[in-house]
Amino acid sequence: MSLFLMAIVVASSAAAQDARLRRLETTNTGREWEAVGRLDIGGIGFCTGTLITPDLVLTAAHCLFDKHSKQPIAHDKIEFLAGWRNGRASAYRNVRRAVVHPAYVYDGVASSARVRNDLALLELSHPIRNTTIRPFGTAMRPATGDRVAVVSYAKSRSEVPSLQEVCEVLSRQEGVLITSCSVDFGSSGAPIFSFDGGEANIVSVVSAKAELDGKNVSLGTSLAEPLEELRSALMAGGGFQQGASPSANRIRVGVRNNTGAKFIKP
């Protein structure tokens, strides 16, 4: 059976088992997820990002590019709002530096290669050392059929993060993770979690919303080696600090590609 057909079969069986999105509206419901925040891009668009050390935020690379000029967005137009909820954040930080995966190319064309490398690290202007905000660790990429979770903001829920505690890995193809997790525009960069040993660790980052067999799915990047490459680039003094003006849409459009998934148009 081809990977594409296998993914369709899994998607059909998984849909009924997935948990619905739950809004984390109160301090109590959102307490353990405070390290997930909204990334505001020039006050116009936004993505989702996650604190993985006191001064590093993990997100999707395409969030940092202008869709018209295809150039990096100026770092001083990006702000991380940790635990953003109903107009308030647990911590506010500007971005000192940003580094994207060295193999990532923002060219407006959706493909497996673009999703596979759609990863970025943001170095904050000052570390967040708040006892209520605990950075998340990372873990190895999950296998097909593993249960995962996602915490994200989106266009219809920009003021409160939402948690989907149970969704499933439908397929792993060419470095792209296809899951049944529910995402929308603005969810780019959102962390996908596994719970091995009862602890939440990031195993992927949402890159795009797509359709598979008529059902909505999410496409995510791998972490392991790409994340280490990003850390090395920062340590070596890499990253950009200037660019073009931001744009409102952070998830771009593509066509059917070799993952078998079709990208959703905004």
TORMIMAR-514145 format. One line per 8 residues: number of its first residue (from 1); for each residue z, x, y of N, C-alpha, C, O. Coordinates in Angstrom, 3 decimals. Layout:
# TORMIMAR-514145
NUM = Z/X/Y/Z/X/Y/Z/X/Y/Z/X/Y; ... $
//
This chain:
# TORMIMAR-514145
1 = 0.000/0.855/-1.194/0.000/0.000/0.000/0.000/0.888/1.240/0.748/1.865/1.284; -0.796/0.587/2.223/-0.853/1.404/3.431/0.432/1.235/4.228/1.152/0.251/4.058; 0.721/2.209/5.108/1.907/2.110/5.952/1.870/0.874/6.825/2.898/0.238/7.056; 0.675/0.531/7.315/0.533/-0.627/8.188/0.903/-1.902/7.443/1.683/-2.711/7.945; 0.338/-2.087/6.228/0.634/-3.299/5.468/2.086/-3.333/5.046/2.712/-4.393/5.044; 2.626/-2.176/4.688/4.019/-2.125/4.284/4.913/-2.539/5.441/5.894/-3.257/5.240; 4.586/-2.094/6.654/5.372/-2.451/7.828/5.348/-3.955/8.059/6.363/-4.539/8.440; 4.193/-4.591/7.832/4.076/-6.039/8.004/4.972/-6.775/7.031/5.637/-7.742/7.400 $
9 = 4.991/-6.315/5.771/5.822/-6.956/4.762/7.290/-6.858/5.145/8.027/-7.841/5.064; 7.712/-5.668/5.564/9.107/-5.472/5.967/9.440/-6.324/7.174/10.515/-6.921/7.237; 8.513/-6.388/8.148/8.763/-7.171/9.358/8.988/-8.630/9.020/9.851/-9.272/9.618; 8.230/-9.170/8.073/8.359/-10.581/7.717/9.703/-10.864/7.089/10.275/-11.932/7.308; 10.226/-9.915/6.298/11.496/-10.142/5.626/12.687/-9.861/6.519/13.776/-10.393/6.298; 12.481/-9.017/7.539/13.612/-8.592/8.369/13.935/-9.565/9.480/15.084/-9.622/9.918; 12.962/-10.338/9.957/13.137/-11.147/11.158/14.336/-12.068/11.081/15.083/-12.202/12.051; 14.530/-12.712/9.916/15.602/-13.693/9.800/16.975/-13.035/9.754/17.984/-13.700/9.989 $
17 = 17.032/-11.715/9.450/18.311/-11.038/9.307/18.784/-10.398/10.606/19.959/-10.051/10.729; 17.901/-10.238/11.562/18.268/-9.578/12.804/19.251/-10.417/13.619/19.142/-11.641/13.685; 20.211/-9.731/14.235/21.135/-10.418/15.130/20.441/-10.689/16.458/19.505/-9.984/16.837; 20.899/-11.700/17.148/20.351/-11.997/18.473/20.972/-11.071/19.510/22.020/-10.465/19.286; 20.299/-10.979/20.641/20.840/-10.191/21.749/22.127/-10.827/22.257/22.217/-12.047/22.397; 23.122/-9.986/22.531/24.388/-10.470/23.064/24.640/-9.797/24.403/24.676/-8.569/24.479; 24.813/-10.571/25.447/25.043/-10.022/26.782/26.456/-9.427/26.876/27.438/-10.064/26.495; 26.533/-8.217/27.383/27.815/-7.530/27.525/28.333/-7.764/28.944/28.339/-6.858/29.778 $
25 = 28.762/-8.981/29.194/29.064/-9.421/30.562/30.436/-9.019/31.061/30.647/-8.946/32.272; 31.372/-8.757/30.169/32.736/-8.460/30.607/33.101/-7.014/30.307/32.431/-6.337/29.527; 34.165/-6.557/30.933/34.641/-5.197/30.704/34.989/-4.997/29.242/34.712/-3.938/28.680; 35.591/-5.996/28.620/35.990/-5.877/27.224/34.795/-5.768/26.286/34.789/-4.918/25.395; 33.776/-6.619/26.471/32.629/-6.601/25.566/31.764/-5.361/25.773/31.083/-4.908/24.853; 31.799/-4.820/26.985/30.948/-3.673/27.265/31.652/-2.334/27.252/31.035/-1.303/27.519; 32.949/-2.338/26.942/33.758/-1.129/27.090/33.196/0.067/26.317/33.103/1.160/26.876; 32.825/-0.109/25.062/32.377/1.037/24.255/30.946/1.463/24.558/30.457/2.449/24.006 $
33 = 30.261/0.706/25.451/28.864/1.000/25.761/28.674/1.464/27.207/27.556/1.431/27.721; 29.756/1.899/27.871/29.693/2.268/29.281/28.770/3.463/29.551/28.308/3.642/30.678; 28.503/4.274/28.531/27.628/5.433/28.724/26.156/5.040/28.793/25.311/5.859/29.153; 25.847/3.799/28.451/24.488/3.281/28.637/24.408/2.720/30.051/25.276/1.952/30.465; 23.379/3.097/30.786/23.282/2.640/32.163/21.861/2.310/32.571/20.909/2.524/31.820; 21.743/1.787/33.771/20.424/1.488/34.329/19.957/2.658/35.171/20.716/3.200/35.975; 18.714/3.042/34.983/18.093/4.079/35.799/17.273/3.392/36.868/16.243/2.788/36.566; 17.712/3.475/38.110/16.963/2.867/39.206/15.940/3.861/39.754/16.270/4.999/40.087 $
41 = 14.701/3.405/39.838/13.605/4.262/40.293/13.189/3.815/41.692/12.374/2.904/41.836; 13.734/4.438/42.698/13.366/4.136/44.077/13.704/2.726/44.511/13.156/2.231/45.495; 14.615/2.063/43.775/14.986/0.696/44.133/13.907/-0.319/43.823/14.019/-1.481/44.216; 12.849/0.102/43.116/11.744/-0.812/42.809/11.699/-1.133/41.320/11.701/-2.300/40.928; 11.660/-0.110/40.511/11.616/-0.306/39.069/12.872/0.250/38.419/13.688/0.893/39.079; 13.023/0.005/37.146/14.172/0.568/36.443/13.852/0.757/34.964/12.952/0.124/34.412; 14.612/1.639/34.350/14.584/1.870/32.915/16.027/1.859/32.423/16.948/1.563/33.185; 16.218/2.180/31.152/17.549/2.318/30.583/17.746/3.781/30.210/16.819/4.438/29.737 $
49 = 18.943/4.283/30.422/19.252/5.667/30.062/20.647/5.743/29.466/21.453/4.826/29.624; 20.928/6.860/28.772/22.217/7.012/28.097/22.784/8.401/28.303/22.079/9.402/28.178; 24.058/8.448/28.616/24.766/9.709/28.793/25.013/10.346/27.420/25.628/9.726/26.553; 24.529/11.598/27.218/24.773/12.286/25.941/25.691/13.496/26.124/26.223/14.021/25.146; 25.878/13.937/27.352/26.922/14.897/27.734/27.374/14.440/29.119/26.726/13.576/29.708; 28.455/14.985/29.655/28.907/14.519/30.972/27.866/14.619/32.080/27.962/13.911/33.082; 26.853/15.505/31.910/25.871/15.652/32.985/24.415/15.473/32.536/23.500/15.805/33.290; 24.186/14.954/31.327/22.825/14.770/30.836/22.575/13.331/30.395/23.360/12.753/29.643 $
57 = 21.468/12.764/30.875/21.073/11.399/30.517/19.761/11.461/29.742/18.812/12.127/30.155; 19.724/10.764/28.621/18.534/10.693/27.777/17.765/9.416/28.092/18.354/8.340/28.190; 16.445/9.535/28.252/15.614/8.364/28.539/14.192/8.623/28.068/13.932/9.625/27.403; 13.265/7.724/28.409/11.856/7.886/28.052/11.128/8.657/29.149/11.391/8.454/30.334; 10.221/9.534/28.757/9.499/10.359/29.719/8.656/9.530/30.676/8.559/9.865/31.856; 8.039/8.449/30.187/7.107/7.713/31.048/7.810/7.028/32.215/7.164/6.638/33.187; 9.130/6.880/32.122/9.890/6.295/33.224/9.820/7.168/34.478/10.051/6.682/35.585; 9.507/8.436/34.313/9.579/9.390/35.406/8.232/9.671/36.052/8.093/10.628/36.814 $
65 = 7.229/8.831/35.747/5.889/9.062/36.284/5.380/7.852/37.063/5.694/6.705/36.743; 4.593/8.138/38.084/3.936/7.098/38.866/2.659/6.668/38.140/1.850/7.509/37.749; 2.485/5.369/37.965/1.366/4.895/37.155/0.014/5.106/37.844/-1.014/5.163/37.169; -0.002/5.221/39.160/-1.265/5.383/39.875/-1.654/6.859/39.996/-2.771/7.243/39.648; -0.741/7.668/40.481/-1.052/9.090/40.667/-0.895/9.889/39.382/-1.445/10.981/39.238; -0.119/9.313/38.433/0.199/9.989/37.170/0.987/11.280/37.391/0.969/12.179/36.551; 1.675/11.361/38.525/2.491/12.524/38.865/3.976/12.193/38.697/4.356/11.023/38.742; 4.819/13.214/38.503/6.260/12.974/38.382/6.822/12.310/39.635/6.353/12.554/40.747 $
73 = 7.819/11.482/39.439/8.513/10.827/40.538/9.599/11.767/41.071/10.277/12.442/40.295; 9.756/11.806/42.362/10.752/12.692/42.982/12.147/12.421/42.420/12.568/11.271/42.297; 12.850/13.493/42.084/14.167/13.333/41.466/15.146/12.603/42.373/16.046/11.923/41.881; 14.987/12.733/43.715/15.942/12.097/44.624/15.693/10.597/44.778/16.394/9.933/45.542; 14.721/10.064/44.075/14.483/8.624/44.068/15.020/7.963/42.799/14.831/6.765/42.585; 15.689/8.754/41.961/16.209/8.247/40.692/17.735/8.274/40.729/18.338/9.279/41.105; 18.345/7.171/40.337/19.811/7.091/40.297/20.247/6.493/38.967/19.672/5.512/38.496; 21.279/7.099/38.365/21.838/6.605/37.108/23.076/5.785/37.404/24.011/6.264/38.047 $
81 = 23.080/4.523/36.924/24.188/3.605/37.132/24.852/3.337/35.786/24.448/2.432/35.056; 25.871/4.125/35.464/26.531/4.008/34.163/27.265/2.676/34.046/28.032/2.294/34.931; 27.017/1.977/32.941/27.709/0.715/32.692/27.425/-0.367/33.721/28.268/-1.235/33.945; 26.251/-0.333/34.354/25.907/-1.302/35.396/26.084/-2.732/34.892/25.552/-3.110/33.849; 26.856/-3.528/35.669/27.119/-4.901/35.265/27.406/-5.743/36.500/28.384/-5.516/37.213; 26.539/-6.714/36.739/26.740/-7.684/37.817/27.027/-7.024/39.176/27.979/-7.379/39.871; 26.180/-6.064/39.527/26.276/-5.465/40.855/27.203/-4.288/41.000/27.342/-3.738/42.093; 27.854/-3.884/39.897/28.761/-2.748/39.978/28.539/-1.815/38.784/28.161/-2.257/37.700 $
89 = 28.780/-0.524/38.999/28.656/0.459/37.924/29.989/1.181/37.748/30.795/1.254/38.676; 30.208/1.710/36.555/31.418/2.496/36.299/31.312/3.869/36.941/32.322/4.507/37.237; 30.080/4.318/37.154/29.837/5.591/37.852/28.417/5.596/38.380/27.505/5.070/37.741; 28.233/6.190/39.544/26.912/6.319/40.165/26.593/7.808/40.294/27.422/8.584/40.771; 25.400/8.204/39.872/25.027/9.603/40.014/23.553/9.736/40.383/22.695/9.024/39.863; 23.286/10.669/41.297/21.906/11.052/41.583/21.453/12.073/40.548/22.261/12.596/39.780; 20.158/12.348/40.536/19.585/13.263/39.547/19.251/14.597/40.207/18.574/14.640/41.235; 19.725/15.667/39.617/19.463/17.018/40.138/18.139/17.567/39.628/17.413/18.243/40.356 $
97 = 17.833/17.271/38.369/16.645/17.843/37.752/16.217/16.974/36.582/17.053/16.304/35.975; 14.941/16.972/36.257/14.413/16.204/35.125/13.466/17.074/34.324/12.695/17.850/34.889; 13.525/16.945/33.018/12.601/17.669/32.155/12.053/16.709/31.111/12.808/15.961/30.490; 10.731/16.731/30.920/10.088/15.885/29.912/9.639/16.750/28.751/9.511/17.967/28.882; 9.400/16.115/27.615/8.967/16.858/26.437/7.690/17.639/26.765/6.767/17.080/27.357; 7.623/18.915/26.393/6.465/19.738/26.755/5.129/19.230/26.229/4.084/19.558/26.790; 5.146/18.438/25.165/3.892/17.917/24.606/3.533/16.542/25.165/2.504/15.970/24.806; 4.389/16.013/26.049/4.112/14.682/26.589/3.079/14.760/27.710/3.166/15.605/28.601 $
105 = 2.103/13.860/27.642/1.071/13.770/28.674/1.015/12.334/29.181/0.748/11.406/28.418; 1.269/12.161/30.471/1.185/10.817/31.050/-0.238/10.604/31.553/-0.592/11.026/32.654; -1.046/9.942/30.729/-2.454/9.741/31.085/-2.879/8.281/31.062/-4.060/7.969/31.218; -1.895/7.371/30.864/-2.223/5.953/30.877/-2.792/5.435/29.580/-3.110/4.250/29.480; -2.931/6.294/28.578/-3.491/5.880/27.292/-2.368/5.793/26.265/-1.674/6.777/26.013; -2.192/4.618/25.676/-1.149/4.434/24.679/-1.629/4.966/23.336/-2.740/4.659/22.904; -0.792/5.762/22.678/-1.157/6.336/21.388/0.112/6.760/20.668/1.186/6.817/21.265; -0.020/7.059/19.381/1.126/7.548/18.625/1.663/8.839/19.223/2.876/9.036/19.304 $
113 = 0.753/9.722/19.645/1.178/11.011/20.214/2.002/10.800/21.472/2.995/11.494/21.689; 1.598/9.844/22.305/2.331/9.592/23.547/3.724/9.056/23.249/4.704/9.493/23.853; 3.815/8.109/22.319/5.121/7.554/21.963/5.996/8.620/21.313/7.186/8.721/21.613; 5.410/9.407/20.431/6.163/10.419/19.697/6.828/11.427/20.630/7.910/11.933/20.332; 6.190/11.714/21.744/6.714/12.712/22.676/7.322/12.109/23.936/7.580/12.828/24.902; 7.552/10.810/23.939/8.006/10.096/25.130/9.520/10.235/25.314/10.273/9.279/25.127; 9.941/11.432/25.679/11.367/11.738/25.759/11.634/12.608/26.981/10.854/13.505/27.301; 12.753/12.330/27.665/13.117/13.108/28.855/14.625/13.251/28.960/15.382/12.413/28.470 $
121 = 15.048/14.329/29.610/16.457/14.546/29.935/16.604/14.647/31.438/15.809/15.302/32.112; 17.630/13.993/31.956/17.950/14.059/33.374/19.271/14.799/33.547/20.277/14.434/32.939; 19.265/15.828/34.371/20.504/16.517/34.701/21.079/15.877/35.957/20.418/15.841/36.995; 22.297/15.376/35.867/22.915/14.677/36.985/23.411/15.655/38.042/23.681/16.821/37.755; 23.525/15.159/39.260/23.990/15.995/40.368/25.423/16.446/40.160/25.793/17.546/40.570; 26.242/15.599/39.518/27.623/15.934/39.187/27.952/15.302/37.835/27.508/14.187/37.561; 28.713/15.981/36.989/29.086/15.409/35.692/29.898/14.125/35.864/30.595/13.944/36.863; 29.795/13.249/34.886/30.622/12.037/34.868/31.806/12.309/33.951/31.661/12.366/32.730 $
129 = 32.952/12.473/34.540/34.166/12.743/33.763/35.134/11.580/33.959/36.191/11.709/34.578; 34.739/10.474/33.422/35.501/9.235/33.501/35.971/8.897/32.095/35.165/8.836/31.167; 37.252/8.680/31.936/37.797/8.460/30.586/37.258/7.197/29.926/37.344/7.059/28.706; 36.706/6.276/30.706/36.162/5.041/30.122/34.693/5.188/29.741/34.122/4.296/29.114; 34.075/6.316/30.120/32.662/6.534/29.820/32.550/7.710/28.856/32.691/8.866/29.255; 32.298/7.409/27.595/32.229/8.449/26.580/30.777/8.692/26.185/30.128/7.793/25.651; 30.255/9.897/26.439/28.875/10.182/26.050/28.662/9.983/24.557/29.570/10.200/23.755; 27.459/9.570/24.194/27.126/9.350/22.784/26.543/10.607/22.158/25.861/11.395/22.814 $
137 = 26.826/10.772/20.882/26.209/11.835/20.118/24.872/11.368/19.572/24.492/10.208/19.736; 24.170/12.269/18.929/22.884/11.936/18.320/22.958/12.198/16.818/23.837/12.916/16.341; 22.027/11.608/16.092/22.009/11.752/14.635/20.572/11.853/14.151/19.631/11.651/14.918; 20.415/12.164/12.887/19.093/12.292/12.290/18.360/10.956/12.315/18.982/9.894/12.325; 17.040/11.023/12.325/16.214/9.822/12.354/16.475/8.976/11.105/16.513/9.509/9.996; 16.656/7.656/11.277/16.947/6.795/10.127/15.728/6.592/9.234/14.594/6.854/9.636; 15.982/6.120/8.018/14.908/5.856/7.057/14.426/4.419/7.191/15.119/3.577/7.763; 13.252/4.143/6.669/12.731/2.777/6.650/13.719/1.869/5.924/14.199/2.203/4.840 $
145 = 14.015/0.734/6.519/14.954/-0.215/5.942/16.371/-0.068/6.452/17.195/-0.956/6.232; 16.681/1.039/7.134/18.032/1.229/7.671/18.303/0.232/8.789/17.397/-0.161/9.524; 19.561/-0.169/8.904/19.985/-1.062/9.971/20.349/-0.233/11.199/21.021/0.794/11.095; 19.899/-0.692/12.357/20.171/-0.002/13.615/20.567/-1.033/14.671/20.607/-2.232/14.395; 20.858/-0.558/15.877/21.224/-1.436/16.991/20.620/-0.866/18.264/20.264/0.311/18.316; 20.506/-1.699/19.289/19.966/-1.240/20.567/20.759/-1.867/21.707/21.141/-3.036/21.639; 21.005/-1.078/22.760/21.623/-1.585/23.989/20.632/-1.320/25.116/20.193/-0.187/25.310; 20.279/-2.376/25.863/19.231/-2.191/26.875/19.380/-3.168/28.037/20.030/-4.209/27.939 $
153 = 18.747/-2.780/29.139/18.498/-3.678/30.262/17.037/-4.102/30.146/16.269/-3.471/29.420; 16.647/-5.158/30.849/15.244/-5.595/30.818/14.989/-6.481/32.025/15.910/-6.815/32.769; 13.716/-6.862/32.215/13.337/-7.594/33.421/14.071/-8.914/33.572/14.345/-9.336/34.695; 14.397/-9.580/32.465/15.101/-10.865/32.550/16.610/-10.707/32.424/17.344/-11.695/32.463; 17.075/-9.479/32.276/18.510/-9.189/32.142/18.817/-7.837/32.769/19.395/-6.948/32.143; 18.412/-7.718/34.020/18.545/-6.449/34.721/19.959/-6.173/35.215/20.295/-5.025/35.506; 20.797/-7.211/35.316/22.128/-7.043/35.876/23.214/-6.850/34.833/24.328/-6.439/35.159; 22.895/-7.144/33.581/23.873/-7.021/32.497/23.178/-6.440/31.271/22.114/-6.924/30.887 $
161 = 23.757/-5.410/30.647/23.136/-4.888/29.428/23.302/-5.873/28.275/24.227/-6.686/28.268; 22.408/-5.792/27.312/22.489/-6.639/26.133/22.520/-5.771/24.887/21.896/-4.712/24.836; 23.247/-6.229/23.893/23.396/-5.521/22.626/22.779/-6.343/21.504/23.084/-7.527/21.361; 21.924/-5.731/20.719/21.480/-6.313/19.457/22.100/-5.462/18.356/21.648/-4.351/18.082; 23.142/-6.002/17.731/23.932/-5.212/16.797/23.223/-4.942/15.485/23.495/-3.937/14.828; 22.319/-5.824/15.096/21.632/-5.648/13.828/20.141/-5.863/14.006/19.697/-6.978/14.281; 19.366/-4.793/13.848/17.923/-4.871/13.688/17.563/-3.807/12.663/18.448/-3.119/12.154; 16.293/-3.659/12.353/15.929/-2.849/11.196/14.771/-1.906/11.487/13.871/-2.213/12.269 $
169 = 14.821/-0.754/10.835/13.700/0.183/10.892/12.615/-0.344/9.963/12.813/-0.415/8.750; 11.471/-0.712/10.530/10.381/-1.275/9.747/9.501/-0.198/9.137/8.999/-0.350/8.023; 9.319/0.878/9.864/8.446/1.943/9.378/8.639/3.195/10.216/9.068/3.121/11.368; 8.319/4.350/9.630/8.272/5.619/10.347/6.873/6.189/10.122/6.494/6.511/8.996; 6.124/6.305/11.194/4.747/6.756/11.073/4.418/7.792/12.130/4.515/7.516/13.326; 4.030/8.981/11.697/3.577/10.044/12.591/4.560/10.303/13.731/4.164/10.472/14.884; 5.837/10.329/13.391/6.861/10.609/14.389/7.275/9.426/15.223/8.113/9.563/16.114; 6.704/8.255/14.956/7.027/7.036/15.699/7.899/6.133/14.838/7.586/5.875/13.676 $
177 = 8.989/5.658/15.414/9.888/4.742/14.735/9.542/3.318/15.149/9.593/2.985/16.333; 9.186/2.469/14.175/8.894/1.063/14.454/10.087/0.241/13.992/10.456/0.285/12.819; 10.697/-0.515/14.917/11.869/-1.313/14.569/11.670/-2.775/14.970/10.784/-3.113/15.756; 12.511/-3.616/14.411/12.484/-5.038/14.760/13.376/-5.346/15.953/13.575/-6.513/16.293; 13.915/-4.313/16.594/14.817/-4.504/17.734/14.097/-5.205/18.888/12.922/-4.946/19.151; 14.813/-6.088/19.565/14.249/-6.889/20.654/14.343/-6.134/21.970/15.439/-5.856/22.456; 13.180/-5.799/22.552/13.150/-5.102/23.841/12.152/-5.787/24.757/11.348/-6.606/24.312; 12.207/-5.447/26.041/11.283/-6.007/27.021/11.068/-4.962/28.107/11.653/-3.881/28.046 $
185 = 10.246/-5.266/29.092/9.979/-4.336/30.170/11.280/-4.004/30.902/12.012/-4.896/31.330; 11.550/-2.718/31.036/12.824/-2.251/31.570/13.694/-1.644/30.488/14.641/-0.912/30.776; 13.363/-1.958/29.214/14.122/-1.401/28.089/13.700/0.014/27.744/14.343/0.667/26.923; 12.625/0.501/28.359/12.181/1.868/28.094/13.329/2.847/28.276/14.072/2.768/29.255; 13.473/3.764/27.336/14.545/4.741/27.395/15.838/4.272/26.767/16.789/5.047/26.668; 15.897/3.004/26.335/17.126/2.462/25.750/17.456/3.170/24.441/16.553/3.513/23.678; 18.735/3.389/24.177/19.146/4.071/22.947/19.096/3.138/21.744/19.507/1.979/21.817; 18.590/3.663/20.645/18.647/2.974/19.358/19.713/3.696/18.541/19.642/4.912/18.365 $
193 = 20.695/2.957/18.045/21.867/3.537/17.390/21.875/3.329/15.882/21.385/2.321/15.372; 22.439/4.300/15.187/22.845/4.111/13.790/24.368/4.119/13.768/25.008/4.509/14.745; 24.947/3.685/12.643/26.409/3.584/12.572/26.962/4.253/11.318/27.916/3.757/10.719; 26.376/5.361/10.925/26.880/6.096/9.766/28.308/6.558/10.032/28.604/7.137/11.078; 29.185/6.294/9.074/30.578/6.682/9.236/31.322/5.824/10.227/32.437/6.157/10.629; 30.707/4.702/10.632/31.366/3.782/11.544/31.285/4.184/12.995/31.878/3.521/13.846; 30.558/5.265/13.310/30.435/5.722/14.693/29.002/5.565/15.177/28.059/5.882/14.451; 28.835/5.075/16.408/27.501/4.881/16.970/26.923/6.205/17.448/27.533/6.903/18.258 $
201 = 25.734/6.547/16.937/25.012/7.735/17.371/23.566/7.362/17.667/22.995/6.497/17.003; 22.979/8.010/18.658/21.601/7.710/19.042/20.642/8.369/18.051/20.735/9.567/17.782; 19.718/7.566/17.510/18.738/8.094/16.559/17.311/7.994/17.090/16.390/8.574/16.515; 17.128/7.262/18.181/15.800/7.123/18.775/15.947/6.563/20.183/17.009/6.078/20.574; 14.850/6.643/20.934/14.799/6.099/22.287/13.599/5.175/22.380/12.505/5.537/21.947; 13.789/3.980/22.943/12.709/3.003/23.051/11.614/3.538/23.967/11.877/3.960/25.093; 10.382/3.512/23.463/9.240/3.958/24.244/8.390/2.787/24.720/7.896/2.803/25.847; 8.210/1.769/23.875/7.312/0.673/24.239/7.626/-0.583/23.440/8.262/-0.540/22.387 $
209 = 7.167/-1.677/23.967/7.200/-2.975/23.304/5.823/-3.185/22.688/4.807/-2.874/23.309; 5.789/-3.717/21.459/4.498/-3.883/20.795/4.520/-5.130/19.915/5.547/-5.796/19.784; 3.389/-5.428/19.324/3.259/-6.544/18.385/2.814/-6.014/17.037/1.959/-5.133/16.949; 3.411/-6.567/15.983/3.006/-6.227/14.630/3.012/-7.503/13.809/4.054/-8.139/13.649; 1.857/-7.876/13.292/1.734/-9.108/12.516/2.209/-10.318/13.315/2.820/-11.235/12.766; 1.917/-10.311/14.629/2.278/-11.433/15.482/3.728/-11.470/15.901/4.146/-12.409/16.579; 4.508/-10.472/15.518/5.927/-10.422/15.866/6.177/-9.262/16.833/5.517/-8.225/16.756; 7.124/-9.447/17.732/7.483/-8.389/18.667/8.260/-7.287/17.951/9.181/-7.568/17.184 $
217 = 7.892/-6.052/18.200/8.606/-4.906/17.660/8.804/-3.891/18.781/8.228/-4.023/19.861; 9.619/-2.887/18.515/9.779/-1.800/19.475/9.318/-0.508/18.829/9.456/-0.312/17.622; 8.764/0.374/19.661/8.324/1.686/19.206/9.241/2.730/19.833/9.465/2.726/21.043; 9.767/3.620/19.003/10.695/4.617/19.508/10.291/6.028/19.146/9.499/6.248/18.230; 10.844/6.985/19.877/10.569/8.402/19.648/11.526/8.961/18.607/12.552/8.357/18.293; 11.173/10.113/18.086/12.102/10.885/17.259/13.007/11.677/18.199/12.717/11.811/19.388; 14.108/12.200/17.654/15.002/12.991/18.502/15.052/14.445/18.057/14.369/15.290/18.637; 15.845/14.748/17.042/16.088/16.083/16.507/15.406/17.234/17.247/15.934/17.716/18.249 $
225 = 14.253/17.675/16.774/13.580/18.834/17.373/13.175/18.596/18.826/13.401/19.471/19.662; 12.578/17.429/19.164/12.216/17.207/20.577/13.396/17.331/21.531/13.252/17.885/22.621; 14.551/16.826/21.139/15.723/16.894/22.011/16.175/18.340/22.192/16.570/18.734/23.290; 16.120/19.122/21.133/16.497/20.526/21.247/15.544/21.280/22.162/15.952/22.177/22.900; 14.259/20.903/22.106/13.277/21.526/22.998/13.587/21.212/24.461/13.444/22.067/25.334; 14.011/19.982/24.712/14.357/19.598/26.080/15.595/20.352/26.567/15.639/20.811/27.709; 16.583/20.475/25.709/17.792/21.220/26.088/17.443/22.675/26.410/17.941/23.250/27.377; 16.579/23.252/25.579/16.178/24.641/25.791/15.438/24.800/27.112/15.627/25.782/27.830 $
233 = 14.585/23.808/27.425/13.829/23.859/28.681/14.765/23.822/29.880/14.544/24.531/30.862; 15.805/23.002/29.809/16.775/22.936/30.910/17.527/24.255/31.049/17.729/24.750/32.159; 17.940/24.821/29.919/18.685/26.077/29.949/17.838/27.211/30.518/18.350/28.156/31.119; 16.513/27.089/30.308/15.602/28.116/30.806/15.205/27.886/32.255/14.405/28.640/32.809; 15.760/26.848/32.872/15.478/26.576/34.275/14.269/25.699/34.500/13.769/25.613/35.622; 13.784/25.040/33.449/12.616/24.176/33.588/12.963/22.861/34.250/14.103/22.638/34.656; 11.971/21.988/34.357/12.163/20.674/34.964/11.468/20.561/36.287/11.068/21.560/36.884; 11.325/19.327/36.749/10.680/19.114/38.046/11.645/18.435/38.994/12.563/17.734/38.568 $
241 = 11.433/18.645/40.285/12.320/18.090/41.303/11.554/17.386/42.414/12.140/17.035/43.439; 10.292/17.179/42.233/9.532/16.481/43.250/8.370/15.748/42.601/7.999/16.048/41.466; 7.787/14.776/43.323/6.673/14.047/42.758/6.223/12.935/43.667/6.469/12.969/44.872; 5.561/11.942/43.090/4.985/10.846/43.853/5.952/9.679/43.943/7.047/9.709/43.382; 5.521/8.649/44.663/6.349/7.461/44.835/6.455/6.678/43.530/5.522/6.704/42.727; 7.580/5.976/43.298/7.774/5.236/42.069/6.973/3.947/42.038/6.485/3.477/43.066; 6.844/3.386/40.853/6.186/2.086/40.681/7.102/1.178/39.897/8.011/1.650/39.213; 6.878/-0.107/39.985/7.804/-1.075/39.404/7.702/-1.161/37.897/8.735/-1.284/37.239 $
249 = 6.520/-1.105/37.314/6.368/-1.261/35.877/6.592/0.064/35.185/5.897/1.042/35.458; 7.561/0.098/34.290/7.888/1.350/33.637/7.275/1.446/32.244/7.210/2.547/31.697; 6.818/0.338/31.642/6.187/0.368/30.333/4.726/0.075/30.502/4.350/-0.922/31.119; 3.886/0.952/29.950/2.466/0.843/30.169/1.753/0.166/29.029/2.342/-0.110/27.984; 0.476/-0.102/29.238/-0.328/-0.873/28.319/-1.197/0.032/27.463/-1.620/1.098/27.910; -1.461/-0.385/26.249/-2.365/0.374/25.402/-3.157/-0.541/24.501/-3.223/-1.748/24.734; -3.756/0.022/23.478/-4.538/-0.736/22.517/-3.984/-0.457/21.139/-3.092/0.375/20.973; -4.526/-1.172/20.129/-4.085/-0.944/18.771/-4.336/0.519/18.412/-5.400/1.063/18.704 $
257 = -3.343/1.153/17.775/-3.474/2.570/17.467/-3.085/2.813/16.026/-2.908/1.854/15.276; -2.948/4.042/15.619/-2.772/4.339/14.208/-1.378/4.068/13.658/-1.113/4.414/12.506; -0.483/3.470/14.423/0.766/2.975/13.850/0.576/1.551/13.336/1.441/1.036/12.628; -0.537/0.908/13.677/-0.768/-0.463/13.283/-0.188/-1.451/14.258/-0.353/-2.658/14.079; 0.492/-0.975/15.290/1.105/-1.857/16.276/0.239/-1.923/17.514/-0.415/-0.947/17.881; 0.236/-3.081/18.158/-0.531/-3.284/19.384/0.421/-3.370/20.562/1.358/-4.168/20.546; 0.194/-2.564/21.575/1.082/-2.523/22.733/0.965/-3.835/23.533/-0.116/-4.409/23.667; 2.098/-4.279/24.050/2.164/-5.516/24.808/1.728/-5.265/26.258/2.132/-4.274/26.866 $
265 = 0.915/-6.151/26.799/0.534/-6.052/28.205/1.613/-6.648/29.087/2.229/-7.644/28.709; 1.862/-6.061/30.261/2.901/-6.598/31.159/2.443/-7.892/31.804/3.182/-8.486/32.588 $
//
